[in-house]
Amino acid sequence: MPEISLITLTHRELAEMIIKTQNIHEGKWRLIIVFGIQGANFVPPGSSEAFPAALIPIQKIGLQRVQHDEKEDSITVDAAKLNPLPQ
């Protein structure tokens, strides 16, 4: 079997994974990404001239609970359907 060197997830798959690993069993949850912003001077490779630039790091990835009546979309998952409480 070949060695796996890359795994990617869709936004929905990532939301589903977080719901399951955090044992969330109710509510609708939406994937969120918290960005930061920082200014810097950037010298491109092969250039001696610096340019003002913005760095936008991803600081956090998580879930935020949404209103019960909101419909599911590509970044919103109903935990009760995905991960129901065991009977």
N, C-alpha and C positions, 0 to 999 in steps of 0.2 A: 504494500500500500504506500503511495507516495506521501511524503511529508507535507503537512498542511503549513503553508507559509503566509496565508492571508485569510482573514475571516471578516466579513462585513455584515452589518445589520441594517435593516430599514429603520426608519423612525418608529414605526409601530412595533417591530420586533424588539427594539430596545425598551420601549415602554412596557411591553408584555413581560420581558425578562425581569425588569425592576419590580413589577407587581408580584410576580411569582417568588422572587428571592426575598422580598420584604413581607411575604405572607399577607398581602392585602386582599380582602375578600369582598369588599363592598365599595360602592361609589365609582364615579367616572373620573379618570385621571388623564391628564394631558402631559406629554413630554415637554420639558422646558430646558432651555440652555441659557446660562447666565454668562454674558460676555463682559470683559473688562476692556479698557482702552488706555493706551499709553503712547505718548509721542516720543519719537527718537529721530536721530539723524542716521540716514542709511547711505552707505557707499556701495553701489552695485558692483559686482565682480567685473574687473577689467576697466573700472572707471576710477578717476582720482577726485571726482566731484561728489560731494555729499548732498543728499536731498532730504527735506523734512518728510517724515513718514509716520503712519499710525500703525501700531501693533495692536491686534485685537485678539487676546488670548481667550480661550474657553476656560472659564473659572470653575463652573459646576454644570453637571447634567443631572436632571432629576425629574420628579413628577409633581404636578400641582393638581389638587382636587378641583373639579369643575362642577357647575350646577347640574343637578340630576336630570333636568329636561334638555340639556344640550345633546345634540346628536353625536354619534361617534364619527370620527374622520381618521385621516391617516396618522394623527398623533394623539388621538384620544381613545382610551380603552375602558370598557365597562368591566371592572374587576369581578363583579358578581357573575358575569358570563364566563370570563376567562378562568377564574380561579375560585369557584364556589367553595363555601365551607364544606368540609367532609361531613357526611351524614352519620 
